[in-house]
Structures are given as C-alpha cells and as structure tokens.
Amino acid sequence: MLKKKLPWMLLFLVLMIFSIWAVVSRSESFSPSLLRETLIHSDVKWLVAAVAGMFCNVLFEGFALDILVRTLTKTEGQKPIRSHGILYSAADIYFSAITPSASAGQPASAFFMSRDGIPVAKSAVILVLNMLFYTGALAIVGVIGFVLDPSIYYGLDTLAQTLVMIGFIILLGLCVIFILVLKKERWIRNVAVKCVRLGKKLHLIRDVDGRVKKIDSAIEQYKNCADLISKNKPAMFAAFFLNLLQRFSLVSTTVLVYLAFGGSMSNLASVTAVSCLVLVGVYSLPVPGGMGVADFLLLSGLCQIEDIASTANLALFSRGISFYSCILLTIIILIVGYILQNKRIAKEKQAAESVGSTERAGEG
C-alpha cells in the first residue's frame, strides 16, 4: 500500500516546500527575526493548548470511528471486534493529506480495519457514515464562521471569496444529496443516470453500464447508512458530535496561536471566523491537504485583523502545528500501529496453528 502511495508522498513534499516558499517570498509581513522575537515572548500556555488541539484532531475522529465500529459490528453471543480508532483516524488524515480530494483516506482506513478483522462490507458502511458526519460538521463550521463575523468573508478578495463559496456549495450539495437519497431515491438515480449518458455523448464516459452500477451501489449504501442512523440514534449522535469537535479542534489552532502571539480577546470572533472559512475553502479544489489554498485563504483572512504584527508568521506557525505537525504525528501512529498489528496477527496465526496441531494429535 505504501509503495503505491509513494508518488503522492513525493508530490506532498513538493507542494509543502512550494507552499511555504510562496508564503515566505510573497508576503511582505514575513520576518524571521520578528517570528523569533514573537516566539520568545509568546504565552506558552496558549501554544501548549494549540498543540493539544492538533492531537485532538486525531483523537476525536478516532473516538468517533471506535463508536461506529462497536455499534455496527456488535453481534450477540460473540466477542466484540477490537477497534483501533486512533490508527484508522491517523490513516484517514495522513493519506487524505497527501492525495487530491482526500481520495486515499478511506481506503487506507479500510486496509487497517480489515487487518483487525472488520468485514469489508461493514468497514465501507462505517467509513461512509463517518464521511457523512464529517461533511455535515464542516458545513456547520462554515455557517458558524460566517455568522461570527460576516465582514471577514466580505473583506476577502474575489478569488478567496469564490473559493470559500465553492467549498460551501460542494459541502451543502453533498448534504442535500444524502437527504434526497432518503426522500427522492428514484429521482436522484434518474438525474445521475442522465448525467452519465450525457457524459457518454460528450465522449467523457465510456463504460455507461459500469457507472450506472456504481450509482446503484452508492444509493443502496447511503440508504443502509440512513437505516443505521435511525436505529442507533444515540451512538450516531455521539459520532457526529465528535466529528464536530474534530473540526473545532482544527479551528482552535489558529485562534490559540493568535492568543499566544499576544492577540486581543476582542478579536477572537474574527480570528475564529477566518479559521472556519479556511476549512470550508480548502474543499473547493482537489489539492493534497489543501496546501497553497489554505495558506492563501489564511493570509487573506488574517490580514483583516489589525493587531497582528505579521500575518505570514502567524499563518506559517499555525499551519505548522495544525497540518505539518499533525502529518508527522499520524506517520508515527501508522508505523507503530502497523508493527503492533503485524505482531498481533503473527501471534493469532501461531495460536491457531497450535490449536490445529493439538486437534490433529488428538484425532491420531
């Protein structure tokens, strides 16, 4: 799996270097000496809280996945499946960050779930449910960001406004599609099939039957998820709430770094609004980890806050904690988790072989 993702890892490194270079070289407010001076005089408790927020980004999704695994794999009279939500969360966050449109996050989580004995069909449903909660939580974060300080959105330049709007439309569209699947399943299928046939006429799609089968499979999967939500409301609410907390843990990083750098409490609503709108805006383009897009939006929003000495320094440091440090953390979790899984699988295989040989000896 890791070998297949190597090109994306290299692309991630290139984009990371380019993003940092773009912020440093294109921003007049960047100053290494000012950053060093600011760090020396920063409030340590807020920096520690910002790092804790980064850890919570991984933890909250892990807890949500644990709840979904326990709820959807529970079988009476059988030993519950051992869930390692933090490992699944780390896989989702890391591989989503290094691939366009987070395309590899869910398959990576499913890979580690299968090694824990979670059936593929159930892991697919678990991850679709988590994606629905994630999407809904992001849409709520976007609305909260706008409500907290609408002037931040209107103060962005045209490109930044467009990116945020596209991101919000995509998120809202996904939420609406899920609701329509529940209420207007046949209508959604007809529209999707017509779009596929139009794609065929425009020579954009070749395998029409294959696409239609995928549409039917996706609709069926979403309906299954809806049934599970209605039958397990307390657990589903808890998983959704944890997804919402995960989003706000990301939002908090920029706010806490702002406070650590001597920011005023009176501007918290505005800084929070910036952070919320950035999370929505990065959804507008299929760029690994939103690199470049997130930096651009963060700078565009923070430059409206008057008491920030250097928007570039604040943007670089907050992104360093919320994104780059998080990627490092998830790599460590994945390596340790993979090794521990291998050891456990080897022990289980050895135990099964031992039982088998004992049974054969008894028969003899």
C-alpha positions in Angstrom: 0.0 0.0 0.0 2.8 2.4 0.9 4.7 1.8 -2.3 1.6 2.7 -4.4 1.3 6.0 -2.5 5.0 6.9 -2.9 4.4 9.3 -5.8 1.7 11.1 -3.8 4.1 11.4 -0.9 6.7 13.0 -3.1 4.1 15.3 -4.5 3.1 16.2 -1.0 6.7 17.2 -0.2 7.0 19.3 -3.3 3.7 21.1 -2.5 4.7 21.6 1.1 8.0 23.3 0.1 6.3 25.4 -2.6 3.5 26.5 -0.2 6.0 27.6 2.5 8.2 29.3 -0.1 5.1 31.1 -1.5 4.1 32.4 1.9 7.7 33.5 2.8 8.6 35.0 -0.6 5.3 36.7 -1.5 4.4 38.1 1.9 5.8 41.5 2.9 4.9 40.7 6.5 7.2 37.7 6.9 10.2 38.3 9.1 12.3 35.5 10.6 13.6 37.9 13.3 10.1 39.0 14.2 9.0 35.4 14.3 11.9 34.5 16.7 11.1 37.5 18.8 7.4 36.7 18.9 8.1 33.1 19.9 10.4 34.1 22.7 7.8 36.4 24.2 4.8 34.2 23.4 2.4 32.8 26.0 3.4 29.2 26.4 0.1 28.0 27.8 -1.7 29.0 24.6 0.9 27.3 22.4 0.6 24.1 24.5 -3.2 24.4 24.0 -2.7 24.8 20.3 -0.6 21.6 20.1 -3.3 19.8 22.2 -5.8 20.9 19.7 -3.7 19.2 17.0 -3.7 16.0 18.9 -7.5 16.2 19.4 -7.9 16.4 15.6 -6.7 12.7 15.5 -8.2 11.7 18.8 -11.8 12.9 18.2 -12.1 11.1 14.8 -10.6 8.0 16.4 -13.2 8.1 19.1 -16.0 8.5 16.5 -14.7 5.6 14.5 -14.5 3.4 17.7 -18.2 4.2 18.4 -19.2 3.3 14.8 -17.2 0.1 14.8 -18.6 -1.1 18.2 -22.1 -0.2 17.1 -22.1 -1.7 13.7 -20.0 -4.9 14.3 -21.8 -5.9 17.6 -23.1 -9.5 17.4 -24.9 -11.2 20.2 -23.0 -14.1 21.8 -19.8 -13.2 20.1 -16.7 -11.5 21.3 -16.7 -7.8 20.2 -14.2 -6.8 17.5 -11.2 -5.0 18.8 -11.3 -1.5 17.3 -8.3 0.8 17.0 -10.0 4.0 16.0 -6.8 6.2 16.5 -5.0 4.1 13.9 -7.9 4.3 11.5 -8.1 8.1 12.1 -4.3 8.5 11.5 -4.6 6.6 8.2 -7.5 8.7 7.1 -5.9 12.0 8.0 -2.4 11.2 6.6 -3.5 9.6 3.3 -6.2 12.3 2.8 -3.5 14.9 3.2 -1.2 13.5 0.5 -3.8 12.8 -2.2 -6.1 15.0 -4.2 -9.7 15.3 -2.8 -8.7 13.1 0.1 -9.1 10.1 -2.3 -6.9 7.6 -0.4 -8.0 8.4 3.2 -11.0 5.9 3.4 -9.2 3.0 1.5 -6.3 3.4 3.9 -8.6 3.2 7.0 -10.4 0.2 5.4 -7.0 -1.5 5.0 -6.2 -1.3 8.7 -9.8 -2.2 9.6 -9.6 -5.4 7.6 -6.4 -6.3 9.4 -8.3 -6.0 12.7 -10.9 -8.5 11.3 -13.6 -6.0 10.4 -15.5 -7.2 7.4 -15.1 -5.1 4.2 -18.8 -4.5 3.8 -19.1 -3.2 7.4 -15.9 -1.1 7.1 -17.3 0.5 4.0 -20.6 1.5 5.7 -18.6 2.8 8.8 -16.4 5.0 6.6 -19.4 6.3 4.6 -21.2 7.2 7.8 -18.1 8.9 9.1 -17.8 10.9 5.8 -21.4 12.0 6.1 -20.8 13.2 9.7 -17.6 14.9 8.6 -19.3 16.7 5.7 -22.2 17.8 7.9 -19.8 19.1 10.6 -17.8 21.1 8.0 -21.0 22.7 6.7 -22.0 23.7 10.2 -18.5 25.1 10.8 -18.8 27.2 7.6 -22.1 28.7 8.7 -20.8 29.5 12.2 -17.7 31.2 10.7 -19.9 33.4 8.6 -22.3 34.2 11.4 -19.5 35.1 13.8 -18.2 37.9 11.6 -19.7 38.3 8.1 -17.3 41.2 7.4 -14.4 38.7 7.2 -15.9 37.0 4.2 -16.8 40.3 2.5 -13.3 41.6 3.2 -11.7 38.8 1.3 -10.6 39.4 -2.3 -12.7 38.0 -5.2 -10.7 34.8 -5.6 -10.7 34.0 -1.9 -14.5 34.6 -1.7 -15.0 32.4 -4.7 -13.0 29.5 -3.2 -15.0 29.7 0.1 -18.3 29.9 -1.8 -17.4 26.9 -4.0 -16.3 24.9 -0.9 -19.5 25.6 0.9 -21.6 24.8 -2.2 -19.9 21.4 -2.5 -20.4 20.6 1.2 -24.0 21.7 1.1 -24.6 19.8 -2.2 -23.3 16.6 -0.6 -25.6 17.0 2.4 -28.6 17.7 0.1 -27.8 14.7 -2.0 -27.8 12.5 1.1 -31.2 13.9 2.2 -32.6 13.5 -1.3 -31.5 9.8 -1.4 -33.6 9.2 1.6 -36.7 11.1 0.3 -36.3 11.0 -3.5 -34.2 8.0 -4.3 -35.7 7.3 -7.8 -35.4 11.0 -8.8 -31.7 11.1 -7.7 -31.0 7.9 -9.7 -32.7 9.2 -12.8 -30.7 12.5 -12.7 -27.4 10.6 -12.1 -28.1 8.2 -15.0 -28.9 11.1 -17.3 -25.7 12.8 -16.4 -23.8 9.6 -17.2 -25.5 9.3 -20.6 -24.7 12.9 -21.3 -21.1 12.2 -20.5 -21.2 9.3 -23.0 -22.5 11.6 -25.7 -19.7 14.1 -25.0 -17.2 11.3 -25.1 -16.2 11.8 -21.4 -17.5 8.4 -20.2 -17.1 5.1 -21.9 -18.5 2.4 -19.6 -22.1 3.6 -19.0 -23.3 0.3 -17.5 -20.4 0.2 -15.1 -21.1 3.8 -13.9 -24.8 3.0 -13.5 -23.9 0.0 -11.3 -21.7 2.2 -9.2 -24.6 4.8 -8.8 -27.0 2.0 -7.7 -24.4 0.7 -5.3 -23.8 4.1 -3.8 -27.5 4.8 -3.4 -28.0 1.5 -1.7 -25.1 2.1 0.6 -26.4 5.6 1.6 -29.9 4.1 2.3 -28.3 1.4 4.5 -26.5 4.2 6.4 -29.8 6.1 6.8 -31.4 3.0 8.3 -28.4 2.5 10.7 -28.7 6.2 11.8 -32.4 5.8 12.6 -31.8 2.5 14.5 -28.8 3.7 16.5 -29.5 7.4 17.2 -27.6 7.9 20.4 -24.4 6.3 19.0 -24.8 8.2 15.7 -25.3 11.5 17.5 -22.2 10.8 19.6 -20.1 10.0 16.4 -21.4 13.2 14.7 -20.7 15.3 17.8 -17.1 14.0 17.9 -16.7 14.9 14.2 -17.9 18.4 15.0 -15.4 18.6 17.9 -12.7 17.4 15.5 -13.5 20.3 13.1 -13.4 22.8 16.0 -10.1 21.4 17.3 -8.6 22.4 13.9 -10.3 25.8 14.1 -8.8 26.4 17.6 -5.2 26.0 16.5 -5.1 29.4 14.6 -7.1 31.1 17.4 -4.8 29.8 20.2 -1.6 30.7 18.3 -3.1 34.2 17.8 -3.6 34.5 21.6 -0.1 33.1 22.2 1.4 35.8 20.0 -0.3 38.5 22.1 -3.6 38.7 20.3 -6.6 40.6 21.8 -9.6 38.7 23.2 -11.8 41.3 21.5 -10.8 39.8 18.0 -11.5 36.2 18.9 -14.7 36.0 16.9 -13.0 37.4 13.8 -10.0 35.1 14.0 -12.3 32.1 14.6 -14.4 33.2 11.5 -11.2 33.2 9.4 -10.2 29.7 10.6 -13.7 28.4 9.9 -13.9 29.9 6.4 -10.4 28.4 5.6 -11.6 24.9 6.4 -14.5 25.3 4.0 -12.5 27.0 1.3 -9.9 24.2 1.0 -12.7 21.9 0.0 -13.0 23.9 -3.3 -10.0 22.4 -5.1 -8.6 18.9 -5.2 -5.2 19.8 -3.9 -3.4 17.4 -1.4 -4.0 18.7 2.1 -5.4 22.0 0.7 -1.8 23.2 0.5 -1.4 26.6 -1.1 -5.2 27.1 -1.0 -5.3 27.0 2.8 -2.2 29.3 3.1 -3.7 31.8 0.6 -7.1 31.9 2.4 -5.5 32.1 5.8 -3.3 35.1 4.8 -6.3 36.8 3.1 -8.4 36.5 6.2 -5.8 37.3 8.9 -4.6 40.5 7.1 -8.0 42.0 8.1 -7.2 41.6 11.8 -5.5 44.9 12.8 -3.4 43.8 15.8 -1.5 41.0 14.1 2.2 42.1 13.6 2.9 39.6 10.9 0.1 37.6 9.2 2.7 35.5 7.4 4.4 34.5 10.7 1.1 33.6 12.3 -0.2 31.7 9.3 3.1 29.7 9.0 3.2 28.8 12.6 -0.4 27.9 13.0 -0.3 25.7 9.8 2.9 24.2 11.1 1.1 23.0 14.2 -2.4 22.1 12.7 -1.2 20.5 9.5 2.5 19.7 9.2 2.9 18.5 12.8 -0.3 16.5 12.5 1.1 14.8 9.4 4.3 13.9 11.4 2.1 12.6 14.3 0.0 10.4 12.0 3.1 8.9 10.4 4.4 7.8 13.8 1.0 6.4 14.7 0.8 4.5 11.4 4.3 3.0 11.8 3.8 1.9 15.4 0.2 0.7 14.6 1.3 -1.4 11.6 4.1 -3.0 13.6 1.8 -3.9 16.5 -0.8 -5.2 14.1 1.8 -7.5 12.5 2.9 -8.8 15.9 -0.7 -9.5 16.9 -1.6 -11.2 13.6 1.5 -13.4 13.9 0.6 -14.4 17.4 -3.0 -15.2 16.4 -1.7 -17.3 13.4 0.7 -19.1 15.7 -2.1 -19.8 18.3 -4.4 -21.1 15.5 -1.7 -23.4 14.2 -1.0 -24.7 17.7 -4.7 -25.5 18.3 -4.9 -27.2 14.9 -1.9 -29.4 15.6 -3.3 -30.3 19.0 -6.6 -31.3 17.5 -4.8 -33.4 14.8 -2.7 -35.1 17.5 -5.9 -35.9 19.5 -7.5 -37.5 16.4 -4.4 -39.6 15.8 
